[in-house]
Amino acid sequence: MSTMLTRIDLRGGGAVDLGTVDSIMQAAFDPRFGEAWTRNQCLGILSTPGVWLTIASIDDEPAGFALSRIIVDEVELLLLATVPGLRRRGVGSALLRSVVAESVGRGAKSLHLEVRDGNAAIRLYAGSGFEKVGERRRYYRGSDGQAFDAFTFRLELA
């Protein structure tokens, strides 16, 4: 197997990118788990002060996105998604590093996120220094009404 370096381009996004965000989210989030947001939820949060969207692309094709918000000195990573066919190529890591850097630049002292129990992204977060600090029982509600637990993770920022 050959190792190929992939150039991942990151840029700030906005409401104009909601079609891309929605497309990635529908592909990336299995409806069984109820993790995806609606386009209107994304539009609503984007108009909130302290919220920012980061779009990742590979060869000018959308590869993923991260949606974050800062309140005082705490950042919450609201959503992070990678196009399924582009997973394990560094897109999620690049987005997460970008969110951390932007958080530090905005004066944040910590970064929080919630992730469904069993989500493969837990490895990314744990490998990036996040620590599990809590659980929310039955937090996610799937398309069939089944509930899934969420884990809360926190990263202390320098």
DSSP file with accessible surface (Angstrom, degrees, kcal/mol):
  #  RESIDUE AA STRUCTURE BP1 BP2  ACC     N-H-->O    O-->H-N    N-H-->O    O-->H-N    TCO  KAPPA ALPHA  PHI   PSI    X-CA   Y-CA   Z-CA
    1    1 A M              0   0  234      0, 0.0     2,-0.3     0, 0.0     0, 0.0   0.000 360.0 360.0 360.0 128.9    0.0    0.0    0.0
    2    2 A S        -     0   0  104      1,-0.0     2,-0.6     2,-0.0     0, 0.0  -0.625 360.0-128.7 -89.8 145.7    1.4    3.4   -1.0
    3    3 A T        -     0   0  136     -2,-0.3     2,-0.5     2,-0.0    -1,-0.0  -0.837  26.3-169.1 -94.5 123.3    1.2    6.3    1.3
    4    4 A M        -     0   0  138     -2,-0.6     2,-0.4     2,-0.0    -2,-0.0  -0.954  17.6-134.4-116.4 126.8   -0.2    9.3   -0.5
    5    5 A L        -     0   0  169     -2,-0.5     2,-0.5     2,-0.0    84,-0.0  -0.686  20.7-153.9 -78.5 131.3   -0.1   12.8    1.0
    6    6 A T        -     0   0   38     -2,-0.4     2,-0.7    83,-0.2    52,-0.0  -0.925   8.5-138.1-109.2 128.8   -3.5   14.5    0.6
    7    7 A R        -     0   0  184     -2,-0.5     2,-0.6     2,-0.0    52,-0.5  -0.776  19.6-165.4 -86.1 120.1   -3.7   18.3    0.6
    8    8 A I        -     0   0   37     -2,-0.7     2,-0.4    50,-0.1    50,-0.2  -0.936   3.9-156.0-109.0 118.9   -6.6   19.4    2.6
    9    9 A D  E     -A   57   0A  47     48,-3.0    48,-2.5    -2,-0.6     2,-0.4  -0.819   8.0-163.4 -96.4 135.8   -7.7   23.0    2.1
   10   10 A L  E     +A   56   0A  68     -2,-0.4     2,-0.3    46,-0.2    46,-0.2  -0.934  14.0 164.7-118.9 141.8   -9.6   24.8    4.9
   11   11 A R  E     -A   55   0A 119     44,-1.9    44,-3.1    -2,-0.4     2,-0.1  -0.986  40.5 -96.6-149.8 156.9  -11.6   28.0    4.7
   12   12 A G  E     -A   54   0A  60     -2,-0.3    42,-0.2    42,-0.2     2,-0.2  -0.443  43.9-161.0 -70.4 147.2  -14.2   29.8    6.6
   13   13 A G  E     +A   53   0A  26     40,-2.6    40,-0.6    -2,-0.1     2,-0.2  -0.718  13.4 177.1-124.0 177.6  -17.8   29.2    5.6
   14   14 A G    >   -     0   0   23     -2,-0.2     3,-2.4    38,-0.1     4,-0.2  -0.838  56.3 -52.0-159.0-163.8  -21.2   30.8    5.9
   15   15 A A  G >  S+     0   0   56      1,-0.3     3,-1.9    -2,-0.2     4,-0.3   0.811 123.9  67.1 -57.1 -30.5  -24.8   30.6    5.0
   16   16 A V  G 3  S+     0   0  135      1,-0.3     3,-0.4     2,-0.1    -1,-0.3   0.744  98.3  55.1 -62.8 -19.8  -23.8   30.3    1.3
   17   17 A D  G <> S+     0   0   14     -3,-2.4     4,-2.7     1,-0.2     3,-0.3   0.361  73.4 104.0 -95.2   5.8  -22.3   26.9    2.2
   18   18 A L  H <> S+     0   0   14     -3,-1.9     4,-2.9     1,-0.2     5,-0.2   0.838  76.9  56.3 -62.5 -31.7  -25.4   25.4    3.7
   19   19 A G  H  > S+     0   0   33     -3,-0.4     4,-2.3    -4,-0.3    -1,-0.2   0.935 111.2  44.2 -62.4 -43.4  -26.0   23.2    0.6
   20   20 A T  H  > S+     0   0   41     -3,-0.3     4,-2.6    -4,-0.2     5,-0.2   0.932 114.2  49.2 -64.8 -46.8  -22.6   21.7    1.0
   21   21 A V  H  X S+     0   0    4     -4,-2.7     4,-2.9     1,-0.2    -2,-0.2   0.940 112.5  47.8 -58.8 -46.8  -23.0   21.3    4.7
   22   22 A D  H  X S+     0   0   41     -4,-2.9     4,-2.7     1,-0.2     5,-0.2   0.920 111.4  50.5 -62.7 -43.0  -26.3   19.6    4.3
   23   23 A S  H  X S+     0   0   81     -4,-2.3     4,-1.7    -5,-0.2    -1,-0.2   0.926 113.6  44.5 -61.5 -46.4  -25.0   17.3    1.6
   24   24 A I  H  X S+     0   0    5     -4,-2.6     4,-2.9     1,-0.2     5,-0.2   0.931 113.4  51.4 -63.7 -43.9  -22.0   16.2    3.7
   25   25 A M  H  X S+     0   0    0     -4,-2.9     4,-2.7    -5,-0.2    -2,-0.2   0.916 108.2  50.5 -62.5 -42.8  -24.2   15.8    6.8
   26   26 A Q  H  < S+     0   0  112     -4,-2.7    -1,-0.2     1,-0.2    -2,-0.2   0.870 117.0  41.5 -64.3 -34.8  -26.8   13.6    5.0
   27   27 A A  H  < S+     0   0   60     -4,-1.7    -2,-0.2    -5,-0.2    -1,-0.2   0.861 120.6  42.0 -77.0 -36.3  -23.9   11.4    3.7
   28   28 A A  H  < S+     0   0   12     -4,-2.9     2,-0.7    -5,-0.2    -2,-0.2   0.811 103.8  64.7 -85.9 -33.1  -21.9   11.3    6.9
   29   29 A F  S  < S-     0   0   23     -4,-2.7    -1,-0.1    -5,-0.2     7,-0.1  -0.847  76.3-137.1-103.4 115.8  -24.6   10.9    9.6
   30   30 A D    >   -     0   0   60     -2,-0.7     3,-2.1     1,-0.2     5,-0.5  -0.496  13.8-136.9 -66.3 125.0  -26.6    7.7    9.6
   31   31 A P  G >  S+     0   0   93      0, 0.0   112,-1.8     0, 0.0     3,-0.7   0.714  96.3  78.3 -61.9 -16.3  -30.3    8.6   10.3
   32   32 A R  G 3  S+     0   0  134      1,-0.2   112,-0.3   110,-0.2   110,-0.1   0.766  98.4  43.7 -58.1 -25.3  -30.5    5.7   12.7
   33   33 A F  G <  S-     0   0   28     -3,-2.1    -1,-0.2   109,-0.2   115,-0.2   0.537  96.9-133.4-104.6 -11.9  -28.7    7.8   15.3
   34   34 A G    <   +     0   0   34     -3,-0.7   107,-0.4    -4,-0.4    -2,-0.1   0.825  62.9 128.6  67.7  32.9  -30.4   11.3   15.0
   35   35 A E        +     0   0   16     -5,-0.5    -1,-0.1   105,-0.1   107,-0.0   0.739  40.8  94.4 -91.8 -26.2  -27.1   13.2   14.9
   36   36 A A        -     0   0   37     -6,-0.2     2,-0.3   -11,-0.1   -14,-0.0  -0.348  65.0-139.7 -70.9 148.0  -27.7   15.4   11.8
   37   37 A W        -     0   0   60      1,-0.1     2,-0.1    -2,-0.0    -1,-0.1  -0.681  21.4-109.7 -97.2 161.0  -29.1   18.9   12.0
   38   38 A T     >  -     0   0   77     -2,-0.3     4,-2.2     1,-0.1     5,-0.2  -0.455  29.3-110.3 -82.2 163.8  -31.6   20.3    9.6
   39   39 A R  H  > S+     0   0  120      1,-0.2     4,-2.7     2,-0.2     5,-0.2   0.901 120.8  53.0 -60.1 -39.6  -30.6   23.1    7.2
   40   40 A N  H  > S+     0   0  127      2,-0.2     4,-2.6     1,-0.2    -1,-0.2   0.875 106.1  52.6 -66.2 -36.2  -32.8   25.5    9.2
   41   41 A Q  H  > S+     0   0  102      2,-0.2     4,-2.2     1,-0.2    -1,-0.2   0.924 111.9  46.4 -63.1 -42.9  -31.0   24.6   12.4
   42   42 A C  H  X S+     0   0    3     -4,-2.2     4,-2.2     2,-0.2    -2,-0.2   0.929 112.7  49.3 -64.6 -44.5  -27.6   25.2   10.8
   43   43 A L  H  X S+     0   0   82     -4,-2.7     4,-1.0     1,-0.2    -2,-0.2   0.926 111.2  50.8 -60.7 -43.7  -28.9   28.5    9.3
   44   44 A G  H >< S+     0   0   38     -4,-2.6     3,-0.6     1,-0.2    -1,-0.2   0.922 111.9  45.2 -61.5 -45.0  -30.2   29.6   12.7
   45   45 A I  H >< S+     0   0   20     -4,-2.2     3,-1.8     1,-0.2    -1,-0.2   0.860 104.4  63.2 -70.6 -32.4  -27.0   28.9   14.5
   46   46 A L  H 3< S+     0   0   34     -4,-2.2    -1,-0.2     1,-0.3    -2,-0.2   0.785  98.9  55.7 -63.3 -24.3  -24.8   30.6   11.9
   47   47 A S  T << S+     0   0  100     -4,-1.0    -1,-0.3    -3,-0.6    -2,-0.2   0.488  87.8 101.7 -85.9  -1.0  -26.5   33.9   12.6
   48   48 A T  S X  S-     0   0   59     -3,-1.8     3,-1.5    -4,-0.2    -3,-0.0  -0.652  83.7-106.4 -84.9 134.9  -25.6   33.6   16.3
   49   49 A P  T 3  S+     0   0  121      0, 0.0     3,-0.1     0, 0.0    -1,-0.1  -0.289 103.7  26.6 -57.2 142.1  -22.6   35.7   17.5
   50   50 A G  T 3  S+     0   0   25      1,-0.3    20,-1.8    19,-0.1     2,-0.4   0.450  91.5 123.8  86.3   1.6  -19.5   33.6   18.2
   51   51 A V  E <   + B   0  69A  21     -3,-1.5     2,-0.3    18,-0.2    -1,-0.3  -0.776  34.8 179.0 -98.1 138.3  -20.4   30.8   15.7
   52   52 A W  E     - B   0  68A  22     16,-2.7    16,-2.7    -2,-0.4     2,-0.4  -0.991  16.8-150.9-140.1 150.6  -18.0   29.8   12.9
   53   53 A L  E     -AB  13  67A   6    -40,-0.6   -40,-2.6    -2,-0.3     2,-0.4  -0.956   7.5-163.0-118.0 134.0  -18.1   27.3   10.1
   54   54 A T  E     -AB  12  66A   8     12,-2.8    12,-2.2    -2,-0.4     2,-0.5  -0.983   5.9-158.7-119.5 130.0  -15.0   25.7    8.6
   55   55 A I  E     -AB  11  65A   4    -44,-3.1   -44,-1.9    -2,-0.4     2,-0.4  -0.923   3.3-158.7-109.4 131.4  -15.1   23.9    5.3
   56   56 A A  E     +AB  10  64A   0      8,-2.9     7,-3.2    -2,-0.5     8,-1.5  -0.868  13.8 178.9-106.3 141.6  -12.5   21.3    4.2
   57   57 A S  E     -AB   9  62A  19    -48,-2.5   -48,-3.0    -2,-0.4     2,-0.4  -0.982  20.2-155.8-140.2 154.4  -11.9   20.4    0.6
   58   58 A I  E >  S- B   0  61A  10      3,-2.4     3,-1.9    -2,-0.3   -50,-0.1  -1.000  87.4  -9.6-126.8 123.9   -9.6   18.1   -1.3
   59   59 A D  T 3  S-     0   0  133    -52,-0.5    -1,-0.1    -2,-0.4   -51,-0.1   0.905 129.8 -57.5  52.2  45.3   -8.9   19.0   -5.0
   60   60 A D  T 3  S+     0   0  139      1,-0.2    -1,-0.3    -3,-0.1    -3,-0.0   0.589 114.1 118.5  63.4  13.2  -11.7   21.7   -4.8
   61   61 A E  E <  S-B   58   0A 128     -3,-1.9    -3,-2.4     1,-0.0    -1,-0.2  -0.922  76.0-103.3-108.5 134.7  -14.3   19.1   -3.8
   62   62 A P  E     +B   57   0A  49      0, 0.0    -5,-0.3     0, 0.0     3,-0.1  -0.271  43.6 169.0 -55.6 134.3  -16.0   19.4   -0.4
   63   63 A A  E     -     0   0A   0     -7,-3.2    20,-2.7     1,-0.4     2,-0.3   0.571  55.6 -39.3-122.8 -20.3  -14.5   16.9    2.1
   64   64 A G  E     -BC  56  82A   0     -8,-1.5    -8,-2.9    18,-0.3    -1,-0.4  -0.975  47.7-139.4 173.5 178.1  -15.9   17.9    5.5
   65   65 A F  E     -BC  55  81A   0     16,-2.2    16,-2.4    -2,-0.3     2,-0.4  -0.985   2.2-151.2-156.3 160.2  -16.9   20.7    7.8
   66   66 A A  E     -BC  54  80A   0    -12,-2.2   -12,-2.8    -2,-0.3     2,-0.5  -0.997   7.5-162.0-135.4 138.6  -16.8   21.8   11.4
   67   67 A L  E     +BC  53  79A   4     12,-2.8    11,-2.1    -2,-0.4    12,-1.7  -0.990  21.7 166.7-122.8 124.8  -19.3   24.1   13.1
   68   68 A S  E     -BC  52  77A   0    -16,-2.7   -16,-2.7    -2,-0.5     2,-0.3  -0.920  18.6-161.9-137.0 161.2  -18.3   25.7   16.4
   69   69 A R  E     -BC  51  76A  70      7,-2.0     7,-2.8    -2,-0.3     2,-0.4  -0.998   8.3-148.8-146.5 145.8  -19.3   28.4   18.8
   70   70 A I  E     - C   0  75A  25    -20,-1.8     2,-0.4    -2,-0.3     5,-0.2  -0.924   9.4-175.6-112.5 136.6  -17.6   30.3   21.6
   71   71 A I  E >  S- C   0  74A 104      3,-2.7     3,-2.1    -2,-0.4     2,-0.6  -0.975  70.3 -46.6-130.2 116.1  -19.4   31.6   24.7
   72   72 A V  T 3  S-     0   0  132     -2,-0.4    -2,-0.0     1,-0.3     3,-0.0  -0.451 126.0 -22.5  57.7-102.9  -17.2   33.7   26.9
   73   73 A D  T 3  S+     0   0   50     -2,-0.6    36,-3.5    35,-0.1    37,-1.2   0.124 119.8  88.2-124.2  21.8  -14.1   31.5   27.2
   74   74 A E  E <   -Cd  71 110A  88     -3,-2.1    -3,-2.7    34,-0.2     2,-0.4  -0.980  56.6-157.9-122.8 133.6  -15.5   28.1   26.3
   75   75 A V  E     -Cd  70 111A   1     35,-2.6    37,-3.0    -2,-0.4     2,-0.5  -0.865   1.7-158.1-107.2 141.7  -15.9   26.6   22.8
   76   76 A E  E     -Cd  69 112A  54     -7,-2.8    -7,-2.0    -2,-0.4     2,-0.9  -0.987  13.7-142.5-116.5 125.6  -18.3   23.9   21.8
   77   77 A L  E     -Cd  68 113A   6     35,-3.1    37,-0.5    -2,-0.5    -9,-0.2  -0.803  24.1-178.9 -81.8 107.4  -17.7   21.8   18.7
   78   78 A L  E     +     0   0A  25    -11,-2.1     2,-0.3    -2,-0.9   -10,-0.2   0.889  60.4   0.7 -79.7 -44.4  -21.3   21.5   17.5
   79   79 A L  E     +C   67   0A  11    -12,-1.7   -12,-2.8    -3,-0.1     2,-0.3  -0.993  53.7 177.3-146.9 142.6  -20.8   19.4   14.4
   80   80 A L  E     +C   66   0A  22     -2,-0.3     2,-0.3   -14,-0.2   -14,-0.2  -0.960  16.5 167.5-144.6 127.9  -17.9   17.8   12.6
   81   81 A A  E     -C   65   0A   4    -16,-2.4   -16,-2.2    -2,-0.3     2,-0.4  -0.999  18.4-162.0-144.5 146.0  -18.4   15.6    9.6
   82   82 A T  E     -C   64   0A  15     -2,-0.3   -18,-0.3   -18,-0.2     5,-0.1  -0.973  39.0-100.3-124.8 140.4  -16.3   14.1    6.8
   83   83 A V    >   -     0   0   39    -20,-2.7     3,-2.4    -2,-0.4     4,-0.3  -0.395  38.6-125.7 -55.6 127.2  -17.5   12.8    3.5
   84   84 A P  G >  S+     0   0   51      0, 0.0     3,-1.4     0, 0.0    -1,-0.1   0.860 107.3  53.7 -51.3 -40.7  -17.6    9.0    4.0
   85   85 A G  G 3  S+     0   0   70      1,-0.3    -2,-0.1     3,-0.0   -22,-0.0   0.604 109.6  50.2 -71.3  -8.4  -15.4    8.1    1.0
   86   86 A L  G X  S+     0   0   31     -3,-2.4     3,-0.7   -23,-0.1     5,-0.5   0.261  81.5 126.1-112.8  10.6  -12.7   10.5    2.3
   87   87 A R  T <   +     0   0  118     -3,-1.4    -4,-0.0    -4,-0.3     0, 0.0  -0.292  65.4  30.0 -69.0 155.7  -12.5    9.2    5.9
   88   88 A R  T 3  S+     0   0  211      1,-0.1    -1,-0.2     0, 0.0    -3,-0.0   0.738  92.5 101.0  67.2  25.4   -9.2    8.2    7.3
   89   89 A R  S <  S-     0   0   97     -3,-0.7   -83,-0.2   -84,-0.0    -2,-0.1   0.186 103.7 -94.6-120.5  11.6   -7.3   10.7    5.1
   90   90 A G  S  > S+     0   0   28      3,-0.0     4,-2.5     4,-0.0     5,-0.2   0.459  90.0 120.6  94.7   2.0   -6.8   13.4    7.7
   91   91 A V  H  > S+     0   0    1     -5,-0.5     4,-2.6     2,-0.2     5,-0.2   0.957  78.9  44.3 -65.2 -50.1   -9.9   15.6    7.0
   92   92 A G  H  > S+     0   0   11      1,-0.2     4,-2.7     2,-0.2    -1,-0.2   0.918 114.9  49.6 -61.1 -41.8  -11.4   15.2   10.5
   93   93 A S  H  > S+     0   0   44      2,-0.2     4,-2.7     1,-0.2    -1,-0.2   0.911 110.9  49.5 -63.0 -43.0   -7.9   15.8   12.1
   94   94 A A  H  X S+     0   0    9     -4,-2.5     4,-2.1     2,-0.2    -2,-0.2   0.922 112.8  47.1 -63.2 -43.5   -7.3   18.9   10.0
   95   95 A L  H  X S+     0   0    0     -4,-2.6     4,-2.5     2,-0.2    -2,-0.2   0.928 112.6  49.3 -63.5 -44.0  -10.7   20.3   10.9
   96   96 A L  H  X S+     0   0    2     -4,-2.7     4,-2.6     1,-0.2    -2,-0.2   0.928 110.3  50.0 -64.1 -43.0  -10.2   19.6   14.6
   97   97 A R  H  X S+     0   0  161     -4,-2.7     4,-2.7     1,-0.2    -1,-0.2   0.900 110.8  51.3 -60.5 -39.3   -6.8   21.2   14.6
   98   98 A S  H  X S+     0   0   32     -4,-2.1     4,-2.7     2,-0.2     5,-0.2   0.914 109.4  49.0 -64.1 -43.2   -8.3   24.2   12.9
   99   99 A V  H  X S+     0   0    0     -4,-2.5     4,-2.6     2,-0.2    -2,-0.2   0.921 112.1  49.2 -63.2 -42.6  -11.1   24.5   15.5
  100  100 A V  H  X S+     0   0   37     -4,-2.6     4,-2.6     2,-0.2     5,-0.2   0.950 112.9  46.8 -61.8 -47.5   -8.5   24.2   18.3
  101  101 A A  H  X S+     0   0   66     -4,-2.7     4,-2.6     1,-0.2    -2,-0.2   0.921 114.1  47.1 -62.0 -44.2   -6.3   26.9   16.8
  102  102 A E  H  X S+     0   0   78     -4,-2.7     4,-1.7     2,-0.2    -1,-0.2   0.898 110.9  53.1 -64.7 -38.4   -9.3   29.2   16.2
  103  103 A S  H  <>S+     0   0    0     -4,-2.6     5,-2.7    -5,-0.2    -2,-0.2   0.931 110.7  45.8 -61.9 -46.8  -10.5   28.6   19.8
  104  104 A V  H ><5S+     0   0   69     -4,-2.6     3,-2.0     1,-0.2    -2,-0.2   0.930 111.0  53.9 -61.3 -44.5   -7.1   29.6   21.2
  105  105 A G  H 3<5S+     0   0   68     -4,-2.6    -1,-0.2     1,-0.3    -2,-0.2   0.793 107.1  51.5 -61.2 -27.7   -7.1   32.6   18.9
  106  106 A R  T 3<5S-     0   0   97     -4,-1.7    -1,-0.3    -3,-0.2    -2,-0.2   0.355 123.2-105.1 -90.9   3.5  -10.5   33.6   20.3
  107  107 A G  T < 5 +     0   0   47     -3,-2.0    -3,-0.2     1,-0.2    -2,-0.1   0.645  61.9 161.9  86.8  17.1   -9.3   33.3   23.9
  108  108 A A      < -     0   0    5     -5,-2.7    -1,-0.2    -6,-0.2   -34,-0.2  -0.402  29.6-164.2 -73.1 147.6  -11.0   30.1   24.8
  109  109 A K  S    S+     0   0  130    -36,-3.5    48,-2.7     1,-0.3     2,-0.3   0.606  73.5  17.7-101.2 -19.9   -9.8   28.1   27.8
  110  110 A S  E     -dE  74 156A   2    -37,-1.2   -35,-2.6    46,-0.2     2,-0.4  -0.988  59.4-146.0-151.7 159.5  -11.6   24.9   27.0
  111  111 A L  E     -dE  75 155A   0     44,-2.3    44,-2.6    -2,-0.3     2,-0.3  -0.997  20.4-171.1-129.5 128.8  -13.2   23.1   24.1
  112  112 A H  E     +dE  76 154A  35    -37,-3.0   -35,-3.1    -2,-0.4     2,-0.3  -0.860   8.5 167.8-119.0 155.8  -16.2   20.8   24.6
  113  113 A L  E     -dE  77 153A   3     40,-1.9    40,-2.7    -2,-0.3     2,-0.4  -0.979  23.5-139.3-157.8 161.1  -18.1   18.4   22.4
  114  114 A E  E     + E   0 152A  31    -37,-0.5     2,-0.3    -2,-0.3    38,-0.2  -0.982  22.0 180.0-123.7 141.7  -20.7   15.6   22.6
  115  115 A V  E     - E   0 151A   5     36,-2.2    36,-3.3    -2,-0.4     2,-0.1  -0.994  33.0-101.8-142.8 142.7  -20.4   12.4   20.6
  116  116 A R  E >   - E   0 150A  27     -2,-0.3     3,-2.4    34,-0.2    34,-0.3  -0.413  44.6-102.1 -66.3 136.1  -22.7    9.4   20.4
  117  117 A D  T 3  S+     0   0   80     32,-2.5    -1,-0.1     1,-0.3     3,-0.1  -0.360 111.9  24.4 -53.8 127.8  -21.5    6.3   22.2
  118  118 A G  T 3  S+     0   0   60      1,-0.3    -1,-0.3    -3,-0.1     2,-0.2   0.310  85.0 140.7  95.4  -8.8  -20.0    4.0   19.6
  119  119 A N    X   -     0   0   36     -3,-2.4     3,-2.0     1,-0.2    -1,-0.3  -0.496  55.3-135.1 -69.6 131.8  -19.1    6.7   17.1
  120  120 A A  T >> S+     0   0   58      1,-0.3     3,-1.3    -2,-0.2     4,-0.6   0.743  98.5  75.8 -60.2 -21.9  -15.8    6.1   15.4
  121  121 A A  H 3> S+     0   0   25      1,-0.3     4,-2.3     2,-0.2     3,-0.3   0.699  73.0  81.5 -65.8 -16.2  -14.8    9.7   15.9
  122  122 A I  H <> S+     0   0   37     -3,-2.0     4,-3.0     1,-0.2     5,-0.3   0.895  88.0  55.5 -56.6 -37.3  -14.2    9.0   19.6
  123  123 A R  H <> S+     0   0  156     -3,-1.3     4,-2.4    -4,-0.3    -1,-0.2   0.906 106.6  50.3 -61.7 -41.2  -10.8    7.7   18.6
  124  124 A L  H  X S+     0   0   36     -4,-0.6     4,-0.8    -3,-0.3    -2,-0.2   0.944 114.0  43.9 -60.8 -48.2  -10.0   11.0   16.9
  125  125 A Y  H ><>S+     0   0   15     -4,-2.3     5,-2.2     2,-0.2     3,-0.8   0.940 115.6  46.3 -66.5 -46.6  -11.1   13.0   20.0
  126  126 A A  H ><5S+     0   0   53     -4,-3.0     3,-1.5     1,-0.3    -1,-0.2   0.909 112.3  51.7 -62.9 -39.8   -9.3   10.8   22.5
  127  127 A G  H 3<5S+     0   0   71     -4,-2.4    -1,-0.3    -5,-0.3    -2,-0.2   0.642 105.5  57.3 -71.3 -14.1   -6.1   10.8   20.3
  128  128 A S  T <<5S-     0   0   54     -3,-0.8    -1,-0.3    -4,-0.8    -2,-0.2   0.245 127.3 -94.2-100.4  10.0   -6.3   14.6   20.2
  129  129 A G  T < 5S+     0   0   43     -3,-1.5    27,-0.3     1,-0.3    -3,-0.2   0.455  75.5 144.5  96.6   0.4   -6.1   15.0   23.9
  130  130 A F      < -     0   0    8     -5,-2.2     2,-0.4    -6,-0.2    -1,-0.3  -0.482  35.7-149.7 -71.2 145.4   -9.8   15.2   24.8
  131  131 A E  E     -F  154   0A 140     23,-2.7    23,-2.2    -2,-0.1     2,-0.3  -0.948  18.6-116.0-116.6 138.7  -10.9   13.6   28.0
  132  132 A K  E     +F  153   0A  95     -2,-0.4    21,-0.3    21,-0.2     3,-0.1  -0.565  39.1 167.1 -71.3 126.2  -14.3   12.1   28.6
  133  133 A V  E     -     0   0A  82     19,-3.0     2,-0.3    -2,-0.3    20,-0.2   0.415  55.2  -6.3-122.0  -3.2  -16.0   14.1   31.4
  134  134 A G  E     -F  152   0A  26     18,-1.3    18,-2.7     2,-0.0     2,-0.3  -0.994  51.2-129.1-176.2 172.5  -19.6   13.0   31.3
  135  135 A E  E     -F  151   0A  80     -2,-0.3     2,-0.5    16,-0.3    16,-0.2  -0.990   7.2-155.3-137.3 145.0  -22.4   11.0   29.7
  136  136 A R  E >   -F  150   0A 128     14,-3.0    14,-2.5    -2,-0.3     3,-1.1  -0.967  24.6-136.2-120.3 111.4  -25.9   12.0   28.7
  137  137 A R  E 3  S-     0   0A 165     -2,-0.5    12,-0.1     1,-0.2    11,-0.1  -0.434  81.5  -4.1 -68.3 134.6  -28.2    9.0   28.7
  138  138 A R  E 3  S+     0   0A 151     -2,-0.1    11,-0.3     9,-0.1    -1,-0.2   0.813  85.6 146.8  56.6  37.4  -30.6    8.7   25.7
  139  139 A Y  E <   +     0   0A 102     -3,-1.1     2,-0.4     9,-0.6    10,-0.2   0.901  54.4  57.6 -73.1 -44.4  -29.4   12.0   24.3
  140  140 A Y  E    S-F  148   0A  33      8,-2.6     8,-2.5    -4,-0.2     2,-0.6  -0.749  70.2-155.1 -93.0 139.3  -29.7   11.2   20.6
  141  141 A R  E     -F  147   0A 132   -107,-0.4     6,-0.2    -2,-0.4     5,-0.1  -0.955  15.1-146.0-116.8 114.7  -33.0   10.1   19.2
  142  142 A G    >   -     0   0    7      4,-3.5     3,-2.1    -2,-0.6  -110,-0.2  -0.164  30.5 -97.3 -75.4 172.2  -32.8    8.0   16.0
  143  143 A S  T 3  S+     0   0   93   -112,-1.8  -111,-0.1     1,-0.3    -1,-0.1   0.770 125.5  50.2 -62.5 -24.8  -35.2    7.9   13.1
  144  144 A D  T 3  S-     0   0  106   -112,-0.3    -1,-0.3  -113,-0.1     3,-0.1   0.311 123.3-102.8 -96.6   8.9  -37.0    4.9   14.6
  145  145 A G  S <  S+     0   0   39     -3,-2.1    -2,-0.1     1,-0.3     2,-0.1   0.330  75.6 141.4  89.4  -8.4  -37.3    6.5   18.0
  146  146 A Q        -     0   0  106   -114,-0.1    -4,-3.5    -5,-0.1     2,-0.3  -0.435  44.7-135.8 -68.3 142.6  -34.5    4.5   19.6
  147  147 A A  E     - F   0 141A  14     -6,-0.2     2,-0.4    -2,-0.1    -6,-0.2  -0.768  16.8-164.8-103.8 147.0  -32.4    6.6   22.0
  148  148 A F  E     - F   0 140A  35     -8,-2.5    -8,-2.6    -2,-0.3    -9,-0.6  -0.982  21.0-115.8-131.4 142.7  -28.6    6.6   22.2
  149  149 A D  E     -     0   0A  34     -2,-0.4   -32,-2.5   -11,-0.3     2,-0.4  -0.357  23.9-146.6 -73.3 154.5  -26.2    7.8   24.9
  150  150 A A  E     -EF 116 136A   0    -14,-2.5   -14,-3.0   -34,-0.3     2,-0.4  -0.933   3.2-144.1-120.0 146.1  -23.8   10.7   24.3
  151  151 A F  E     -EF 115 135A  24    -36,-3.3   -36,-2.2    -2,-0.4     2,-0.5  -0.905  12.2-141.2-106.0 139.4  -20.4   11.2   25.8
  152  152 A T  E     -EF 114 134A  25    -18,-2.7   -19,-3.0    -2,-0.4   -18,-1.3  -0.876  20.4-170.7-100.6 129.4  -19.1   14.6   26.7
  153  153 A F  E     -EF 113 132A  10    -40,-2.7   -40,-1.9    -2,-0.5     2,-0.4  -0.900   3.7-165.6-119.5 152.5  -15.5   15.4   26.0
  154  154 A R  E     -EF 112 131A  73    -23,-2.2   -23,-2.7    -2,-0.3     2,-0.5  -0.996   7.6-163.8-139.7 141.2  -13.3   18.3   27.1
  155  155 A L  E     -E  111   0A  25    -44,-2.6   -44,-2.3    -2,-0.4     2,-0.4  -0.995  18.4-139.4-123.9 122.3  -10.0   19.6   26.0
  156  156 A E  E     -E  110   0A 115     -2,-0.5     2,-0.3   -27,-0.3   -46,-0.2  -0.700  22.0-144.9 -78.3 131.5   -8.1   22.2   28.1
  157  157 A L              0   0   21    -48,-2.7   -57,-0.0    -2,-0.4    -1,-0.0  -0.778 360.0 360.0-101.5 143.6   -6.5   24.8   26.0
  158  158 A A              0   0  133     -2,-0.3    -1,-0.1   -48,-0.0   -48,-0.0  -0.333 360.0 360.0 -70.2 360.0   -3.2   26.4   26.7
